[in-house]
Each structure stands twice: as C-alpha cells, then as structure tokens.
C-alpha cells in the first residue's frame, strides 16, 4: 500500500473500514496468523492518515464463505455504508477476503466508483472510478473466483475418485463400523445391536409396514440403538418411526456402497434471499452405487422389494394408481377396489345406525341437472362374495397356514426374548462396571465417590437388581 497519492482530504473526512473474513470456523481456529494480519490493517489505516476513531473493523463474517452461498451480514453492512457515502477507503488483506464471486465484487466496485471510495489491499490503493484501477480490480476478482473454483474441483475430484472405488470413509448407519482395510465395512461388534437391526427386517417382512414395525417394537417394550453420529457411543432408546424408516431405506444395510444420493440446490425466496435445500435423487442418478460392496443384513433384491413395498404404502394422489395403506373400518376392499367406468380408486363410506359400509367413485357425472357419483354401491354383498371365494381358495391350505402362523408366533416370541436377554446382559455389565469403579475409588474422596455412587444406583435401577448389603 505504498501508493497514497490517491488519498485526498475528502477521503480522510470519511471513515476507513477494515473488512475481515475467513472461509470456515476451522480456519479461524487454526490459521490465526492470517487473522492477526487482517486485524493489523487497522494500524495501516492510521498510517495512511485516518485517526483511530475513524477506523471501523468489520469482523462478523469470520468463518463464512465468500462464494455467495451464504448471507454475510458484515459485507452487507459494508456495502450499505459505502452506498451512503460514509466510507473513504475499504481495506482488505486481498481481494478474495472481500468476495469470492463476481456478483458481490462488481456490486461493491460500482458503489465505490459512484461514491468516490478507495479500495486498498496488500498490493496498493485503487480508485474504482479510474479505468485502469477498475480493470485491475476486475481481473483480481475474476482470478479470485476462478481460484475458488479450481480448488473446489481439485478437492471434489479426489473425493469422487475415492468414492468410485468405495473407499471414501463417510458416516455409517448404526449397525456398521469401518474395518482396517481401505473401504472395509464390518458389522458392529455388539451382538445386541445386530439383533435389533435384524429384527426390524424380520418384522417388516411379516408386517409389511414401517409404521407397524415401529408399533410392534413399542408394544413389546423393546429399545433401539441410537448413534447421533459415526463414532459416538451407542445409546438405547425407545424406537422412533424415523429410525425404523431409515433402517429400511438405507442401501448400506443391503451391502451397497452409495455416494451422491442428494445434491444441494440454491433458490431464491419471495424476498430475493438465497435458500439452500437438499434434494434427494432417485437411485438412477446416484453418483456411485456399488452393490455387494460388503456383507449386509439383507440382499439388494430384498432392499428393492422393501422400497417398493414402502412406496406402495403411501396414499396415492388423485387419479394415481396404487392401493395405498389399509385404513380403519370394516370394509374389506378399502384402498383396493377400482371403478370400472373411469378407473378411479373407490372410496369407502359408512351409513345408517349400523354403519353399513359402501363404496363410491369420487368422480361425479351431471345427470338430471345435478351431480351424481360415477358409481355408488353397498359393500355387504360384495364383501360376502369376496369372503366366500377367499375361504374356498384357502380351505385346502388351512392346516398349513395354521402351522405357519404358530411357527411365526413362536419366532416372534424367540426374537423378542433374544433382545430382552441382550438388554439384561447389557444392564448387568453396566451395573458391574459402575460397582467396580465405585469400589476402586478412595472412600475419603467424597467428591468423586458421590458421583460414582449415584451412577451405581442408576445402573442398579436399570437392571432392577437389589443393591447388595
């Protein structure tokens, strides 16, 4: 900043703004020397002729990217002050600190040129109203934006290449851990975790609905493993629907390695502000999909069948095909019957004191000057005919079906008992570990002993065992 001839009295009567920015919180934490250099620009402003009271430091954008993907309140404040003519010079360590995209950069240049505001960096002082200075500043802004693009593509290229080999280590769902080899995925060593995950797939094959699996686990009083992020400790909590749904829809459980299942999209809201959202992509658009990458809880064919079954449980939109989930009520064909005239799915209604079921088509036709249902029929005779046909077809297989149902009930009981046994083993281990820690502490160190005693009491209540005398 040796060229001070462009600074005149009108500039010195206004304020000097020092703008600080670093792209991420990690840079703020670890690259402290860069932060110190940027703060030192305040003393450089006083050397150029501004008093210390005239120097304003804007540092609220530390840890924010200058690519334009996020809103920067500090930069918006700087642009507002420049537009109001309150700024004599804007100081930044380099152009990339002010902006990494030309939209923000040229907007600032236009405002500085209109309000006779100078821009200074480590190479010199520029006046955006002068052609040569504006040309040089524009070139610097273009190079800064291109540099960010090159760095990002270089890093993303390495990530994509590693992901294409199935070796990129990202967060794994509960039930899996990374192995020693490159790209090796192994089952979780805790047997109770593996049993809980397998139980979800067994129950779904029987019940056919993620919600019914969730309700089954809750009715049995079974807990479910929760891991907030990969590497965190496993916590056993009440099962939630979203946890069951993620287990059934995650391809990792089918032994597949997937990368690029979603992408970020930036849109503008009604007020013109940027909004970033995540859009999930169909399987055909995933960047990487390696089947049989590791041993899974189910195979890929079962995974696709489960996804199709879950999609079929979704209530279809109007005029769309599909049965949808089974609703409450006594009608047997609810969600299944289709109008023979227009092809719409028939809806169910109940009339009278006895709530007799009936089916009607949502489509209406104009007849005799008023709208009438395309089809409206009672359900009693239709359902009775369906029951007779179904029983006639299933009678030869009745004994086999009864035996299969008994075996399934026994398997359900065995599966629930296995999870309960694992829960008891886990609680017993926690109780014994808390006891060992309490016995090992010095009795006179009450600050530690009280905490360990409370932990022991908690583990005893969990295992429901009486405390020994």
C-alpha angles and dihedrals in degrees: 000000000000096000102088097151091098092062113095137170094274090058093048092052090062129061130275115228121203112199120203127190140158124182102235143014089249090059091050090051100043107023095060094147090066089051091051091051091053094049088049089066087080090068089046089058090056090051089055092056108274119121120238090250090059095054117096121189117206109198105148090104094065107130095023126112119242093211092102094248092112132042114254113204092188094055091046089052091049093050091049093052091048091050091052091053095243096123127081098179138004114213124198132162090239139340093265089064091061098045141343095199129062094227092067094034098054091043088058091046091053092050092047092049093051095046098040093246122159127222121210133187137160092289101051149293121297136192109211090204090066115083098224094047092046091049091052093046091049090051091050091050092050091050091048092053092045091049091055091049092050093048092047094048091047092053095041091048091057091047092050093048092051091046091051088061091047092243101111107113112222132155114303124209120251111286097046137076133185116258131218097264126073109280094358113151119190136183117264110268092228108095093203091058092051092047092051092051094047090048090060093057093044092051093046091053087054102038101031097212133086090216093053090049089052092049091047093054091048093048090053091049092236121158125222131217116253126192115180092200137352111286095023121121118272113251123193112223140156109289117257128204093239091054091052091046093051091051092052095046103038111103092209089075087058092057095258130132112219131182131174097029091151141020137206120250125192117209136167121246126215092279093051096253121140117254124191119206135172117238118199114222129216117254092258091062099048111123095223130018118167113179120204089022091142139350111288138191090248135014125254094256091056090046092055091046090051092050091050090048092051091048089051090054090061113100106252122237121249113294090009123125123240136089099245125202122324110261131208119274140075100272111113098206099047109141091008109068119088128199112254092210105052104006096241120142111260119242125220127236135175124215139181132021092297092050093235109198123237140172128229136174115241090220116097130208125199109242127164090354098306139078119263132182115265087231131006119172138155119253103214099085094036093052092046090053091049091050093050092049092046094049092047090054095045101041095090089051096044096104093047091047091051091050091048091050091051091050090048092051090050090049091050090052092048092049093051091046091051091055091047091050090052090049090052091048091050093048091047091052092050091049093050092046091051089049092052091049091049093048092049096056123093107259091220092059094082094167090068098029093058092054093047091046091053090049090050091050090051093050090048091054090049093051090040092224122141116250111254118245 
